[in-house]
């Protein structure tokens, strides 16, 4: 496995109080890939419940909880404060 360069990692901020976190992730991938949402697989069944819980009922800040998953050629890490990291895998 090779180390990822910073240019292969994209950082975004999700709004924990905004639209559904899964919608925000799909919008970020659409922007990164230049595709329409109809070209992406459904994300809801994969992670929506976990992400919604992370933002709607977050653990104490010192827990530093994060969720990491794969979605459409990216390894995505979401932290409870809304920080998101997208690492292209394919």
C-alpha positions in Angstrom: 0.0 0.0 0.0 1.3 3.4 -0.9 1.0 6.5 1.2 -1.6 9.0 0.0 -0.3 12.5 -0.9 -2.2 15.4 0.4 -3.4 16.1 -3.2 -5.3 12.8 -3.2 -7.2 13.7 0.0 -10.0 16.2 -0.1 -11.2 17.9 3.1 -14.8 19.3 3.4 -16.9 20.5 6.3 -20.4 19.1 6.6 -23.1 21.0 8.5 -24.2 18.9 11.4 -27.3 21.0 11.7 -27.9 21.1 7.9 -29.4 18.7 5.4 -29.1 15.0 5.9 -25.4 14.1 6.2 -25.8 11.5 3.5 -27.1 14.2 1.1 -24.1 16.3 1.9 -21.8 13.4 1.1 -23.5 12.7 -2.2 -23.3 16.4 -3.1 -19.6 16.4 -2.3 -18.9 13.3 -4.4 -21.0 14.8 -7.3 -18.8 17.9 -7.1 -15.5 15.9 -6.9 -16.5 13.6 -9.8 -18.5 16.0 -11.9 -21.4 13.5 -12.0 -25.2 13.7 -11.4 -26.8 12.0 -8.4 -28.5 9.5 -10.7 -25.0 8.2 -11.6 -24.2 7.4 -8.0 -25.3 4.4 -6.0 -27.8 4.8 -3.1 -26.0 5.8 0.0 -29.0 5.8 2.4 -29.0 2.0 3.0 -25.3 2.0 3.6 -24.6 4.7 6.2 -27.5 7.1 6.6 -28.6 5.9 10.1 -25.1 6.0 11.4 -24.4 9.5 10.1 -27.7 10.9 11.3 -27.1 9.5 14.7 -23.5 10.9 14.8 -24.9 14.4 14.3 -28.3 14.3 16.0 -27.1 12.5 19.1 -23.3 13.0 19.2 -21.2 11.6 22.0 -19.2 13.9 24.3 -16.6 16.0 22.4 -13.8 14.2 24.1 -14.9 10.9 22.6 -13.7 12.2 19.2 -16.1 9.8 17.4 -15.7 9.3 13.6 -17.3 7.0 11.0 -15.3 5.7 8.1 -16.8 3.9 5.1 -16.4 3.3 1.4 -18.7 5.0 -1.1 -18.3 5.4 -4.9 -14.5 5.2 -5.3 -13.8 7.0 -2.0 -12.9 6.1 1.5 -14.9 8.7 3.5 -14.2 9.6 7.1 -16.7 11.9 9.0 -16.0 13.3 12.4 -18.7 14.3 14.9 -17.8 18.0 14.4 -18.6 17.7 10.7 -15.1 17.5 9.3 -15.1 15.1 6.3 -12.1 13.5 4.5 -12.5 11.9 1.0 -9.7 9.7 -0.2 -10.0 8.4 -3.7 -9.6 4.7 -3.9 -10.2 4.0 -7.6 
